[in-house]
Amino acid sequence: MSATLGLEGAAAALGIGLLIGLERERHKGRGDSRACAGLRTFAITALLGYVAMQIGGGPLLGIMAICLASLVTVAYWRSLSSDPGVTSEVALLTVLLLGAMCGTAPELAVAIGVVMAGLLAYRQKLHHFARSQLSEAEMRDGLVLLIAALVVLPLAPDRYIGPYAAINLRTICTLTVLLMAVGAVGHIAVRALGTRYGYAISAIASGFASSTVTIAAMGHIAAREPNNIKLLSAAALFSNLATVTQMGLILGTVDTGLLRPMWGVLFAGAAATALYGLALMFPRPALGAAHQPIKVGGAFNLKLALLVTLAMTGITFLSSAMLSHFGEVGVMVTATLSGFADAHSSIASIATLAKSGQLPLQVIATPVLIAVSSNSLSKCLVAWVSGGRRFAAYVIPGQVLLTLAMWAGSWWR
Protein backbone atom coordinates (compact mmCIF):
# COMPACT_ATOMS: atom_id res chain seq x y z
CA MET A 1 0.00 0.00 0.00
CA SER A 2 2.80 2.45 0.94
CA ALA A 3 4.61 1.68 -2.32
CA THR A 4 1.44 2.45 -4.25
CA LEU A 5 0.97 5.73 -2.43
CA GLY A 6 4.64 6.58 -3.07
CA LEU A 7 4.27 5.99 -6.79
CA GLU A 8 1.10 8.05 -6.91
CA GLY A 9 2.79 10.96 -5.16
CA ALA A 10 5.84 10.80 -7.42
CA ALA A 11 3.63 10.62 -10.50
CA ALA A 12 1.61 13.61 -9.30
CA ALA A 13 4.80 15.60 -8.69
CA LEU A 14 6.16 14.69 -12.11
CA GLY A 15 2.86 15.63 -13.75
CA ILE A 16 2.83 19.04 -12.08
CA GLY A 17 6.41 19.69 -13.14
CA LEU A 18 5.78 18.62 -16.73
CA LEU A 19 2.56 20.64 -17.01
CA ILE A 20 4.03 23.91 -15.76
CA GLY A 21 7.37 23.22 -17.44
CA LEU A 22 5.66 22.71 -20.78
CA GLU A 23 3.99 26.09 -20.52
CA ARG A 24 7.26 27.78 -19.52
CA GLU A 25 9.17 26.00 -22.31
CA ARG A 26 6.89 27.56 -24.91
CA HIS A 27 7.67 31.05 -23.63
CA LYS A 28 11.31 30.82 -22.49
CA GLY A 29 12.68 32.20 -25.74
CA ARG A 30 15.81 31.22 -27.64
CA GLY A 31 19.44 32.11 -27.80
CA ASP A 32 21.12 34.24 -25.16
CA SER A 33 17.80 35.78 -24.08
CA ARG A 34 16.10 32.51 -23.19
CA ALA A 35 14.76 32.03 -19.67
CA CYS A 36 16.58 30.02 -17.04
CA ALA A 37 14.04 27.23 -16.63
CA GLY A 38 12.04 25.07 -19.00
CA LEU A 39 10.41 21.67 -19.24
CA ARG A 40 13.22 19.57 -17.75
CA THR A 41 14.09 22.02 -14.96
CA PHE A 42 10.51 22.25 -13.73
CA ALA A 43 9.99 18.48 -13.86
CA ILE A 44 13.23 17.82 -11.95
CA THR A 45 12.41 20.53 -9.39
CA ALA A 46 9.00 18.98 -8.67
CA LEU A 47 10.60 15.57 -8.15
CA LEU A 48 13.30 17.17 -5.99
CA GLY A 49 10.65 18.62 -3.71
CA TYR A 50 8.88 15.27 -3.43
CA VAL A 51 12.08 13.29 -2.72
CA ALA A 52 13.38 15.85 -0.21
CA MET A 53 10.11 15.73 1.72
CA GLN A 54 10.09 11.93 1.76
CA ILE A 55 13.73 11.57 2.86
CA GLY A 56 14.37 14.42 5.26
CA GLY A 57 11.00 16.04 5.83
CA GLY A 58 10.68 19.78 6.45
CA PRO A 59 14.34 20.53 7.33
CA LEU A 60 15.74 18.99 4.12
CA LEU A 61 13.00 20.66 2.07
CA GLY A 62 13.96 24.00 3.62
CA ILE A 63 17.61 23.48 2.69
CA MET A 64 16.63 22.60 -0.88
CA ALA A 65 14.39 25.68 -1.06
CA ILE A 66 17.27 27.94 0.10
CA CYS A 67 19.66 26.41 -2.45
CA LEU A 68 17.09 26.76 -5.23
CA ALA A 69 16.35 30.35 -4.21
CA SER A 70 20.07 31.15 -4.43
CA LEU A 71 20.31 29.69 -7.92
CA VAL A 72 17.16 31.50 -8.99
CA THR A 73 18.53 34.81 -7.63
CA VAL A 74 21.73 34.45 -9.62
CA ALA A 75 19.78 33.60 -12.78
CA TYR A 76 17.48 36.58 -12.22
CA TRP A 77 20.33 39.06 -11.92
CA ARG A 78 21.95 37.66 -15.06
CA SER A 79 18.76 38.19 -17.09
CA LEU A 80 17.71 41.46 -15.43
CA SER A 81 18.49 43.60 -18.48
CA SER A 82 16.46 41.48 -20.94
CA ASP A 83 13.65 40.17 -18.72
CA PRO A 84 12.97 42.05 -15.47
CA GLY A 85 10.04 39.79 -14.53
CA VAL A 86 10.22 37.12 -11.82
CA THR A 87 7.32 34.90 -12.93
CA SER A 88 9.44 31.90 -13.92
CA GLU A 89 11.58 32.17 -10.80
CA VAL A 90 8.58 32.27 -8.45
CA ALA A 91 6.91 29.46 -10.43
CA LEU A 92 10.01 27.29 -9.98
CA LEU A 93 9.96 27.72 -6.19
CA THR A 94 6.23 27.01 -6.14
CA VAL A 95 6.74 23.80 -8.12
CA LEU A 96 9.30 22.65 -5.51
CA LEU A 97 6.70 23.11 -2.75
CA LEU A 98 3.93 21.48 -4.79
CA GLY A 99 6.19 18.49 -5.39
CA ALA A 100 6.70 18.21 -1.64
CA MET A 101 2.94 18.48 -1.05
CA CYS A 102 2.33 15.49 -3.32
CA GLY A 103 3.48 13.20 -0.51
CA THR A 104 0.57 14.15 1.76
CA ALA A 105 -2.08 15.87 -0.39
CA PRO A 106 -1.52 14.97 -4.05
CA GLU A 107 -5.06 15.96 -5.14
CA LEU A 108 -4.74 19.46 -3.74
CA ALA A 109 -1.24 19.84 -5.17
CA VAL A 110 -2.41 18.82 -8.65
CA ALA A 111 -5.38 21.19 -8.45
CA ILE A 112 -3.11 24.09 -7.48
CA GLY A 113 -0.71 23.13 -10.26
CA VAL A 114 -3.47 23.19 -12.88
CA VAL A 115 -4.67 26.60 -11.70
CA MET A 116 -1.11 27.87 -11.75
CA ALA A 117 -0.55 26.60 -15.29
CA GLY A 118 -3.75 28.35 -16.38
CA LEU A 119 -2.60 31.65 -14.88
CA LEU A 120 0.72 31.34 -16.69
CA ALA A 121 -0.83 30.36 -20.02
CA TYR A 122 -3.37 33.20 -20.07
CA ARG A 123 -1.07 35.93 -18.85
CA GLN A 124 -1.53 38.08 -21.97
CA LYS A 125 -5.32 38.03 -21.68
CA LEU A 126 -5.13 38.70 -17.96
CA HIS A 127 -2.78 41.65 -18.56
CA HIS A 128 -5.09 43.01 -21.25
CA PHE A 129 -8.11 42.62 -18.97
CA ALA A 130 -6.41 44.39 -16.05
CA ARG A 131 -4.99 47.24 -18.12
CA SER A 132 -7.60 47.81 -20.82
CA GLN A 133 -10.90 46.19 -19.84
CA LEU A 134 -11.12 46.76 -16.08
CA SER A 135 -12.06 50.32 -15.18
CA GLU A 136 -11.14 52.15 -11.98
CA ALA A 137 -14.77 52.06 -10.81
CA GLU A 138 -14.97 48.29 -11.37
CA MET A 139 -11.72 47.78 -9.49
CA ARG A 140 -13.02 49.85 -6.58
CA ASP A 141 -16.33 47.97 -6.49
CA GLY A 142 -14.53 44.63 -6.59
CA LEU A 143 -12.43 45.57 -3.57
CA VAL A 144 -15.52 46.80 -1.68
CA LEU A 145 -17.33 43.52 -2.44
CA LEU A 146 -14.37 41.42 -1.28
CA ILE A 147 -13.99 43.41 1.93
CA ALA A 148 -17.70 43.12 2.68
CA ALA A 149 -17.83 39.37 1.90
CA LEU A 150 -14.52 38.25 3.44
CA VAL A 151 -14.03 40.71 6.31
CA VAL A 152 -17.30 42.31 7.44
CA LEU A 153 -19.67 39.38 6.89
CA PRO A 154 -17.72 36.77 8.92
CA LEU A 155 -17.44 39.23 11.83
CA ALA A 156 -21.19 40.02 11.95
CA PRO A 157 -22.91 38.19 14.86
CA ASP A 158 -25.48 35.60 13.82
CA ARG A 159 -28.16 36.19 16.47
CA TYR A 160 -31.46 38.04 16.70
CA ILE A 161 -31.48 41.27 18.64
CA GLY A 162 -33.70 44.28 19.25
CA PRO A 163 -37.47 44.50 19.76
CA TYR A 164 -39.37 41.37 18.77
CA ALA A 165 -35.98 39.72 18.07
CA ALA A 166 -36.36 40.69 14.41
CA ILE A 167 -32.91 42.17 13.66
CA ASN A 168 -30.05 39.88 12.66
CA LEU A 169 -26.81 41.64 11.70
CA ARG A 170 -25.54 38.57 9.83
CA THR A 171 -28.71 38.54 7.73
CA ILE A 172 -28.41 42.26 7.00
CA CYS A 173 -24.77 41.87 5.91
CA THR A 174 -25.63 38.80 3.86
CA LEU A 175 -28.39 40.63 2.01
CA THR A 176 -26.09 43.58 1.32
CA VAL A 177 -23.30 41.34 0.01
CA LEU A 178 -25.80 39.34 -2.03
CA LEU A 179 -27.20 42.50 -3.57
CA MET A 180 -23.72 43.72 -4.51
CA ALA A 181 -22.80 40.27 -5.86
CA VAL A 182 -25.93 40.11 -8.02
CA GLY A 183 -25.10 43.51 -9.46
CA ALA A 184 -21.53 42.40 -10.16
CA VAL A 185 -22.67 39.16 -11.82
CA GLY A 186 -25.08 41.09 -14.01
CA HIS A 187 -22.37 43.58 -14.90
CA ILE A 188 -19.96 40.81 -15.95
CA ALA A 189 -22.65 39.02 -17.96
CA VAL A 190 -23.53 42.19 -19.83
CA ARG A 191 -19.89 42.90 -20.60
CA ALA A 192 -19.53 39.35 -21.95
CA LEU A 193 -22.89 38.77 -23.70
CA GLY A 194 -24.32 42.22 -24.36
CA THR A 195 -27.32 43.91 -22.84
CA ARG A 196 -30.08 41.85 -24.50
CA TYR A 197 -29.01 38.46 -23.16
CA GLY A 198 -26.54 39.30 -20.38
CA TYR A 199 -29.05 40.85 -18.01
CA ALA A 200 -31.60 38.06 -18.49
CA ILE A 201 -29.17 35.20 -17.94
CA SER A 202 -27.58 36.80 -14.89
CA ALA A 203 -31.01 37.57 -13.39
CA ILE A 204 -32.22 33.98 -13.73
CA ALA A 205 -29.02 32.66 -12.15
CA SER A 206 -29.09 35.24 -9.35
CA GLY A 207 -32.77 34.59 -8.71
CA PHE A 208 -31.90 31.25 -7.14
CA ALA A 209 -30.14 33.22 -4.40
CA SER A 210 -32.86 35.86 -4.03
CA SER A 211 -35.37 37.05 -6.60
CA THR A 212 -36.17 40.11 -4.50
CA VAL A 213 -32.53 41.13 -4.33
CA THR A 214 -32.17 40.52 -8.06
CA ILE A 215 -35.10 42.84 -8.80
CA ALA A 216 -33.47 45.48 -6.62
CA ALA A 217 -30.16 45.05 -8.46
CA MET A 218 -31.83 45.44 -11.84
CA GLY A 219 -33.57 48.54 -10.50
CA HIS A 220 -30.22 50.00 -9.48
CA ILE A 221 -28.89 49.52 -13.01
CA ALA A 222 -32.09 50.93 -14.55
CA ALA A 223 -31.65 54.12 -12.53
CA ARG A 224 -28.40 54.85 -14.35
CA GLU A 225 -29.21 53.18 -17.71
CA PRO A 226 -32.75 54.40 -18.56
CA ASN A 227 -32.31 53.47 -22.23
CA ASN A 228 -32.23 49.78 -21.27
CA ILE A 229 -35.15 49.93 -18.86
CA LYS A 230 -37.29 47.39 -20.77
CA LEU A 231 -34.47 44.85 -20.91
CA LEU A 232 -33.76 45.38 -17.22
CA SER A 233 -37.43 45.04 -16.33
CA ALA A 234 -37.61 41.80 -18.31
CA ALA A 235 -34.52 40.51 -16.51
CA ALA A 236 -36.02 41.43 -13.13
CA LEU A 237 -39.15 39.46 -13.94
CA PHE A 238 -37.16 36.51 -15.28
CA SER A 239 -35.71 36.11 -11.78
CA ASN A 240 -39.18 34.83 -10.82
CA LEU A 241 -38.48 31.76 -12.95
CA ALA A 242 -35.91 30.79 -10.34
CA THR A 243 -38.49 31.41 -7.60
CA VAL A 244 -41.04 29.13 -9.27
CA THR A 245 -38.38 26.47 -9.79
CA GLN A 246 -37.36 26.69 -6.14
CA MET A 247 -40.98 26.32 -5.07
CA GLY A 248 -41.18 23.05 -6.96
CA LEU A 249 -37.86 21.86 -5.53
CA ILE A 250 -38.91 22.68 -1.96
CA LEU A 251 -42.26 20.92 -2.28
CA GLY A 252 -40.74 17.93 -4.05
CA THR A 253 -37.96 17.63 -1.49
CA VAL A 254 -40.39 17.54 1.44
CA ASP A 255 -42.76 15.11 -0.29
CA THR A 256 -43.19 14.42 -4.01
CA GLY A 257 -46.92 14.02 -3.39
CA LEU A 258 -47.15 17.76 -2.69
CA LEU A 259 -46.43 18.48 -6.36
CA ARG A 260 -49.70 16.94 -7.55
CA PRO A 261 -51.99 19.77 -6.36
CA MET A 262 -49.35 22.38 -7.30
CA TRP A 263 -48.22 21.55 -10.81
CA GLY A 264 -50.84 23.81 -12.41
CA VAL A 265 -49.75 26.69 -10.15
CA LEU A 266 -46.08 26.25 -11.03
CA PHE A 267 -46.71 25.88 -14.77
CA ALA A 268 -49.01 28.91 -14.96
CA GLY A 269 -46.55 31.09 -13.03
CA ALA A 270 -43.58 30.09 -15.19
CA ALA A 271 -45.53 30.56 -18.45
CA ALA A 272 -46.87 34.00 -17.49
CA THR A 273 -43.45 35.19 -16.40
CA ALA A 274 -41.74 33.94 -19.56
CA LEU A 275 -44.32 35.44 -21.92
CA TYR A 276 -44.38 38.85 -20.23
CA GLY A 277 -40.60 38.98 -19.99
CA LEU A 278 -40.13 38.03 -23.64
CA ALA A 279 -42.64 40.69 -24.67
CA LEU A 280 -40.46 43.29 -22.93
CA MET A 281 -37.20 41.77 -24.08
CA PHE A 282 -37.96 41.59 -27.80
CA PRO A 283 -39.78 44.75 -28.85
CA ARG A 284 -39.15 46.36 -32.22
CA PRO A 285 -35.79 48.08 -31.57
CA ALA A 286 -35.60 51.80 -31.97
CA LEU A 287 -33.38 53.18 -34.71
CA GLY A 288 -29.78 52.77 -33.61
CA ALA A 289 -30.71 51.36 -30.21
CA ALA A 290 -29.29 47.94 -31.00
CA HIS A 291 -25.89 49.49 -31.65
CA GLN A 292 -25.59 51.55 -28.50
CA PRO A 293 -22.27 50.93 -26.75
CA ILE A 294 -22.28 49.21 -23.40
CA LYS A 295 -21.57 51.69 -20.63
CA VAL A 296 -18.58 50.83 -18.50
CA GLY A 297 -19.00 52.03 -14.93
CA GLY A 298 -19.33 50.65 -11.45
CA ALA A 299 -20.57 47.12 -10.96
CA PHE A 300 -23.12 48.12 -8.30
CA ASN A 301 -24.36 51.01 -6.18
CA LEU A 302 -23.45 50.52 -2.52
CA LYS A 303 -25.79 53.23 -1.20
CA LEU A 304 -28.79 51.77 -2.96
CA ALA A 305 -27.81 48.28 -1.82
CA LEU A 306 -27.85 49.47 1.78
CA LEU A 307 -31.17 51.28 1.22
CA VAL A 308 -32.90 48.19 -0.15
CA THR A 309 -31.44 46.01 2.60
CA LEU A 310 -32.78 48.38 5.24
CA ALA A 311 -36.19 48.37 3.51
CA MET A 312 -36.29 44.55 3.55
CA THR A 313 -35.19 44.57 7.20
CA GLY A 314 -38.04 46.98 7.98
CA ILE A 315 -40.52 44.62 6.35
CA THR A 316 -39.20 41.77 8.48
CA PHE A 317 -39.46 43.91 11.62
CA LEU A 318 -43.06 44.88 10.78
CA SER A 319 -43.99 41.24 10.21
CA SER A 320 -42.49 40.23 13.55
CA ALA A 321 -44.32 43.03 15.34
CA MET A 322 -47.65 42.03 13.79
CA LEU A 323 -47.16 38.41 14.79
CA SER A 324 -46.17 39.41 18.32
CA HIS A 325 -49.18 41.66 18.91
CA PHE A 326 -51.90 39.71 17.14
CA GLY A 327 -50.60 36.15 17.50
CA GLU A 328 -50.75 33.30 15.00
CA VAL A 329 -54.40 33.14 14.04
CA GLY A 330 -53.74 30.47 11.48
CA VAL A 331 -51.47 29.34 8.72
CA MET A 332 -52.92 31.97 6.35
CA VAL A 333 -51.93 34.95 8.47
CA THR A 334 -48.51 33.49 9.18
CA ALA A 335 -47.92 32.86 5.47
CA THR A 336 -48.98 36.41 4.62
CA LEU A 337 -46.68 38.08 7.14
CA SER A 338 -43.65 35.85 6.61
CA GLY A 339 -44.09 36.02 2.83
CA PHE A 340 -43.28 39.73 2.87
CA ALA A 341 -39.70 38.88 3.82
CA ASP A 342 -39.18 35.43 2.26
CA ALA A 343 -41.63 33.19 0.46
CA HIS A 344 -39.37 30.13 0.47
CA SER A 345 -39.21 29.70 4.25
CA SER A 346 -42.98 30.09 4.47
CA ILE A 347 -43.54 27.53 1.70
CA ALA A 348 -41.15 25.11 3.41
CA SER A 349 -43.07 25.39 6.70
CA ILE A 350 -46.40 24.85 4.90
CA ALA A 351 -45.00 21.78 3.14
CA THR A 352 -43.77 20.40 6.47
CA LEU A 353 -47.22 20.87 8.02
CA ALA A 354 -48.81 19.05 5.08
CA LYS A 355 -46.39 16.14 5.28
CA SER A 356 -46.98 15.74 9.02
CA GLY A 357 -50.73 15.57 8.42
CA GLN A 358 -51.57 18.84 10.17
CA LEU A 359 -52.68 20.38 6.87
CA PRO A 360 -54.62 18.51 4.14
CA LEU A 361 -52.83 18.15 0.82
CA GLN A 362 -55.83 19.51 -1.05
CA VAL A 363 -55.64 22.93 0.63
CA ILE A 364 -51.88 23.65 0.58
CA ALA A 365 -52.22 25.74 -2.59
CA THR A 366 -54.04 28.52 -0.77
CA PRO A 367 -51.45 29.29 1.95
CA VAL A 368 -48.64 28.85 -0.56
CA LEU A 369 -50.26 31.35 -2.93
CA ILE A 370 -50.87 33.76 -0.06
CA ALA A 371 -47.15 33.66 0.74
CA VAL A 372 -46.29 34.18 -2.94
CA SER A 373 -48.75 37.08 -3.18
CA SER A 374 -47.34 38.89 -0.15
CA ASN A 375 -43.82 38.31 -1.44
CA SER A 376 -44.87 39.69 -4.83
CA LEU A 377 -46.16 42.82 -3.09
CA SER A 378 -42.79 43.15 -1.38
CA LYS A 379 -41.05 42.85 -4.77
CA CYS A 380 -43.24 45.61 -6.19
CA LEU A 381 -42.19 47.89 -3.34
CA VAL A 382 -38.52 47.02 -3.86
CA ALA A 383 -38.86 47.72 -7.60
CA TRP A 384 -40.31 51.16 -6.89
CA VAL A 385 -37.62 52.04 -4.33
CA SER A 386 -34.65 50.78 -6.36
CA GLY A 387 -35.60 51.67 -9.95
CA GLY A 388 -38.10 54.49 -9.70
CA ARG A 389 -41.50 55.01 -11.31
CA ARG A 390 -40.64 53.91 -14.88
CA PHE A 391 -38.98 50.69 -13.77
CA ALA A 392 -41.87 49.90 -11.42
CA ALA A 393 -44.36 50.62 -14.23
CA TYR A 394 -42.95 47.64 -16.14
CA VAL A 395 -42.21 45.31 -13.21
CA ILE A 396 -45.41 45.70 -11.18
CA PRO A 397 -47.79 44.57 -13.99
CA GLY A 398 -45.55 41.54 -14.53
CA GLN A 399 -45.67 40.66 -10.86
CA VAL A 400 -49.44 41.09 -10.82
CA LEU A 401 -49.77 38.90 -13.92
CA LEU A 402 -47.55 36.24 -12.32
CA THR A 403 -49.62 36.23 -9.13
CA LEU A 404 -52.97 36.08 -10.93
CA ALA A 405 -51.73 33.32 -13.21
CA MET A 406 -50.65 31.22 -10.24
CA TRP A 407 -54.00 31.72 -8.51
CA ALA A 408 -55.74 30.72 -11.74
CA GLY A 409 -53.45 27.69 -12.00
CA SER A 410 -54.68 26.49 -8.59
CA TRP A 411 -58.04 25.71 -10.21
CA TRP A 412 -56.37 23.67 -12.97
CA ARG A 413 -56.05 20.22 -11.39
C-alpha positions in Angstrom: 0.0 0.0 0.0 2.8 2.4 0.9 4.6 1.7 -2.3 1.4 2.5 -4.3 1.0 5.7 -2.4 4.6 6.6 -3.1 4.3 6.0 -6.8 1.1 8.1 -6.9 2.8 11.0 -5.2 5.8 10.8 -7.4 3.6 10.6 -10.5 1.6 13.6 -9.3 4.8 15.6 -8.7 6.2 14.7 -12.1 2.9 15.6 -13.8 2.8 19.0 -12.1 6.4 19.7 -13.1 5.8 18.6 -16.7 2.6 20.6 -17.0 4.0 23.9 -15.8 7.4 23.2 -17.4 5.7 22.7 -20.8 4.0 26.1 -20.5 7.3 27.8 -19.5 9.2 26.0 -22.3 6.9 27.6 -24.9 7.7 31.1 -23.6 11.3 30.8 -22.5 12.7 32.2 -25.7 15.8 31.2 -27.6 19.4 32.1 -27.8 21.1 34.2 -25.2 17.8 35.8 -24.1 16.1 32.5 -23.2 14.8 32.0 -19.7 16.6 30.0 -17.0 14.0 27.2 -16.6 12.0 25.1 -19.0 10.4 21.7 -19.2 13.2 19.6 -17.7 14.1 22.0 -15.0 10.5 22.3 -13.7 10.0 18.5 -13.9 13.2 17.8 -12.0 12.4 20.5 -9.4 9.0 19.0 -8.7 10.6 15.6 -8.1 13.3 17.2 -6.0 10.6 18.6 -3.7 8.9 15.3 -3.4 12.1 13.3 -2.7 13.4 15.9 -0.2 10.1 15.7 1.7 10.1 11.9 1.8 13.7 11.6 2.9 14.4 14.4 5.3 11.0 16.0 5.8 10.7 19.8 6.4 14.3 20.5 7.3 15.7 19.0 4.1 13.0 20.7 2.1 14.0 24.0 3.6 17.6 23.5 2.7 16.6 22.6 -0.9 14.4 25.7 -1.1 17.3 27.9 0.1 19.7 26.4 -2.5 17.1 26.8 -5.2 16.3 30.4 -4.2 20.1 31.1 -4.4 20.3 29.7 -7.9 17.2 31.5 -9.0 18.5 34.8 -7.6 21.7 34.4 -9.6 19.8 33.6 -12.8 17.5 36.6 -12.2 20.3 39.1 -11.9 22.0 37.7 -15.1 18.8 38.2 -17.1 17.7 41.5 -15.4 18.5 43.6 -18.5 16.5 41.5 -20.9 13.6 40.2 -18.7 13.0 42.1 -15.5 10.0 39.8 -14.5 10.2 37.1 -11.8 7.3 34.9 -12.9 9.4 31.9 -13.9 11.6 32.2 -10.8 8.6 32.3 -8.5 6.9 29.5 -10.4 10.0 27.3 -10.0 10.0 27.7 -6.2 6.2 27.0 -6.1 6.7 23.8 -8.1 9.3 22.7 -5.5 6.7 23.1 -2.7 3.9 21.5 -4.8 6.2 18.5 -5.4 6.7 18.2 -1.6 2.9 18.5 -1.1 2.3 15.5 -3.3 3.5 13.2 -0.5 0.6 14.1 1.8 -2.1 15.9 -0.4 -1.5 15.0 -4.1 -5.1 16.0 -5.1 -4.7 19.5 -3.7 -1.2 19.8 -5.2 -2.4 18.8 -8.6 -5.4 21.2 -8.5 -3.1 24.1 -7.5 -0.7 23.1 -10.3 -3.5 23.2 -12.9 -4.7 26.6 -11.7 -1.1 27.9 -11.8 -0.6 26.6 -15.3 -3.7 28.4 -16.4 -2.6 31.7 -14.9 0.7 31.3 -16.7 -0.8 30.4 -20.0 -3.4 33.2 -20.1 -1.1 35.9 -18.9 -1.5 38.1 -22.0 -5.3 38.0 -21.7 -5.1 38.7 -18.0 -2.8 41.6 -18.6 -5.1 43.0 -21.2 -8.1 42.6 -19.0 -6.4 44.4 -16.1 -5.0 47.2 -18.1 -7.6 47.8 -20.8 -10.9 46.2 -19.8 -11.1 46.8 -16.1 -12.1 50.3 -15.2 -11.1 52.1 -12.0 -14.8 52.1 -10.8 -15.0 48.3 -11.4 -11.7 47.8 -9.5 -13.0 49.8 -6.6 -16.3 48.0 -6.5 -14.5 44.6 -6.6 -12.4 45.6 -3.6 -15.5 46.8 -1.7 -17.3 43.5 -2.4 -14.4 41.4 -1.3 -14.0 43.4 1.9 -17.7 43.1 2.7 -17.8 39.4 1.9 -14.5 38.3 3.4 -14.0 40.7 6.3 -17.3 42.3 7.4 -19.7 39.4 6.9 -17.7 36.8 8.9 -17.4 39.2 11.8 -21.2 40.0 11.9 -22.9 38.2 14.9 -25.5 35.6 13.8 -28.2 36.2 16.5 -31.5 38.0 16.7 -31.5 41.3 18.6 -33.7 44.3 19.2 -37.5 44.5 19.8 -39.4 41.4 18.8 -36.0 39.7 18.1 -36.4 40.7 14.4 -32.9 42.2 13.7 -30.1 39.9 12.7 -26.8 41.6 11.7 -25.5 38.6 9.8 -28.7 38.5 7.7 -28.4 42.3 7.0 -24.8 41.9 5.9 -25.6 38.8 3.9 -28.4 40.6 2.0 -26.1 43.6 1.3 -23.3 41.3 0.0 -25.8 39.3 -2.0 -27.2 42.5 -3.6 -23.7 43.7 -4.5 -22.8 40.3 -5.9 -25.9 40.1 -8.0 -25.1 43.5 -9.5 -21.5 42.4 -10.2 -22.7 39.2 -11.8 -25.1 41.1 -14.0 -22.4 43.6 -14.9 -20.0 40.8 -15.9 -22.7 39.0 -18.0 -23.5 42.2 -19.8 -19.9 42.9 -20.6 -19.5 39.4 -21.9 -22.9 38.8 -23.7 -24.3 42.2 -24.4 -27.3 43.9 -22.8 -30.1 41.9 -24.5 -29.0 38.5 -23.2 -26.5 39.3 -20.4 -29.1 40.8 -18.0 -31.6 38.1 -18.5 -29.2 35.2 -17.9 -27.6 36.8 -14.9 -31.0 37.6 -13.4 -32.2 34.0 -13.7 -29.0 32.7 -12.2 -29.1 35.2 -9.4 -32.8 34.6 -8.7 -31.9 31.3 -7.1 -30.1 33.2 -4.4 -32.9 35.9 -4.0 -35.4 37.1 -6.6 -36.2 40.1 -4.5 -32.5 41.1 -4.3 -32.2 40.5 -8.1 -35.1 42.8 -8.8 -33.5 45.5 -6.6 -30.2 45.0 -8.5 -31.8 45.4 -11.8 -33.6 48.5 -10.5 -30.2 50.0 -9.5 -28.9 49.5 -13.0 -32.1 50.9 -14.6 -31.7 54.1 -12.5 -28.4 54.9 -14.4 -29.2 53.2 -17.7 -32.8 54.4 -18.6 -32.3 53.5 -22.2 -32.2 49.8 -21.3 -35.2 49.9 -18.9 -37.3 47.4 -20.8 -34.5 44.9 -20.9 -33.8 45.4 -17.2 -37.4 45.0 -16.3 -37.6 41.8 -18.3 -34.5 40.5 -16.5 -36.0 41.4 -13.1 -39.1 39.5 -13.9 -37.2 36.5 -15.3 -35.7 36.1 -11.8 -39.2 34.8 -10.8 -38.5 31.8 -13.0 -35.9 30.8 -10.3 -38.5 31.4 -7.6 -41.0 29.1 -9.3 -38.4 26.5 -9.8 -37.4 26.7 -6.1 -41.0 26.3 -5.1 -41.2 23.0 -7.0 -37.9 21.9 -5.5 -38.9 22.7 -2.0 -42.3 20.9 -2.3 -40.7 17.9 -4.1 -38.0 17.6 -1.5 -40.4 17.5 1.4 -42.8 15.1 -0.3 -43.2 14.4 -4.0 -46.9 14.0 -3.4 -47.1 17.8 -2.7 -46.4 18.5 -6.4 -49.7 16.9 -7.5 -52.0 19.8 -6.4 -49.4 22.4 -7.3 -48.2 21.6 -10.8 -50.8 23.8 -12.4 -49.7 26.7 -10.1 -46.1 26.2 -11.0 -46.7 25.9 -14.8 -49.0 28.9 -15.0 -46.5 31.1 -13.0 -43.6 30.1 -15.2 -45.5 30.6 -18.5 -46.9 34.0 -17.5 -43.4 35.2 -16.4 -41.7 33.9 -19.6 -44.3 35.4 -21.9 -44.4 38.9 -20.2 -40.6 39.0 -20.0 -40.1 38.0 -23.6 -42.6 40.7 -24.7 -40.5 43.3 -22.9 -37.2 41.8 -24.1 -38.0 41.6 -27.8 -39.8 44.8 -28.8 -39.2 46.4 -32.2 -35.8 48.1 -31.6 -35.6 51.8 -32.0 -33.4 53.2 -34.7 -29.8 52.8 -33.6 -30.7 51.4 -30.2 -29.3 47.9 -31.0 -25.9 49.5 -31.6 -25.6 51.6 -28.5 -22.3 50.9 -26.7 -22.3 49.2 -23.4 -21.6 51.7 -20.6 -18.6 50.8 -18.5 -19.0 52.0 -14.9 -19.3 50.6 -11.4 -20.6 47.1 -11.0 -23.1 48.1 -8.3 -24.4 51.0 -6.2 -23.4 50.5 -2.5 -25.8 53.2 -1.2 -28.8 51.8 -3.0 -27.8 48.3 -1.8 -27.9 49.5 1.8 -31.2 51.3 1.2 -32.9 48.2 -0.1 -31.4 46.0 2.6 -32.8 48.4 5.2 -36.2 48.4 3.5 -36.3 44.5 3.6 -35.2 44.6 7.2 -38.0 47.0 8.0 -40.5 44.6 6.3 -39.2 41.8 8.5 -39.5 43.9 11.6 -43.1 44.9 10.8 -44.0 41.2 10.2 -42.5 40.2 13.6 -44.3 43.0 15.3 -47.7 42.0 13.8 -47.2 38.4 14.8 -46.2 39.4 18.3 -49.2 41.7 18.9 -51.9 39.7 17.1 -50.6 36.1 17.5 -50.7 33.3 15.0 -54.4 33.1 14.0 -53.7 30.5 11.5 -51.5 29.3 8.7 -52.9 32.0 6.4 -51.9 35.0 8.5 -48.5 33.5 9.2 -47.9 32.9 5.5 -49.0 36.4 4.6 -46.7 38.1 7.1 -43.6 35.9 6.6 -44.1 36.0 2.8 -43.3 39.7 2.9 -39.7 38.9 3.8 -39.2 35.4 2.3 -41.6 33.2 0.5 -39.4 30.1 0.5 -39.2 29.7 4.2 -43.0 30.1 4.5 -43.5 27.5 1.7 -41.1 25.1 3.4 -43.1 25.4 6.7 -46.4 24.8 4.9 -45.0 21.8 3.1 -43.8 20.4 6.5 -47.2 20.9 8.0 -48.8 19.1 5.1 -46.4 16.1 5.3 -47.0 15.7 9.0 -50.7 15.6 8.4 -51.6 18.8 10.2 -52.7 20.4 6.9 -54.6 18.5 4.1 -52.8 18.1 0.8 -55.8 19.5 -1.0 -55.6 22.9 0.6 -51.9 23.7 0.6 -52.2 25.7 -2.6 -54.0 28.5 -0.8 -51.5 29.3 1.9 -48.6 28.9 -0.6 -50.3 31.3 -2.9 -50.9 33.8 -0.1 -47.1 33.7 0.7 -46.3 34.2 -2.9 -48.8 37.1 -3.2 -47.3 38.9 -0.2 -43.8 38.3 -1.4 -44.9 39.7 -4.8 -46.2 42.8 -3.1 -42.8 43.2 -1.4 -41.0 42.8 -4.8 -43.2 45.6 -6.2 -42.2 47.9 -3.3 -38.5 47.0 -3.9 -38.9 47.7 -7.6 -40.3 51.2 -6.9 -37.6 52.0 -4.3 -34.7 50.8 -6.4 -35.6 51.7 -9.9 -38.1 54.5 -9.7 -41.5 55.0 -11.3 -40.6 53.9 -14.9 -39.0 50.7 -13.8 -41.9 49.9 -11.4 -44.4 50.6 -14.2 -43.0 47.6 -16.1 -42.2 45.3 -13.2 -45.4 45.7 -11.2 -47.8 44.6 -14.0 -45.5 41.5 -14.5 -45.7 40.7 -10.9 -49.4 41.1 -10.8 -49.8 38.9 -13.9 -47.5 36.2 -12.3 -49.6 36.2 -9.1 -53.0 36.1 -10.9 -51.7 33.3 -13.2 -50.6 31.2 -10.2 -54.0 31.7 -8.5 -55.7 30.7 -11.7 -53.5 27.7 -12.0 -54.7 26.5 -8.6 -58.0 25.7 -10.2 -56.4 23.7 -13.0 -56.0 20.2 -11.4 
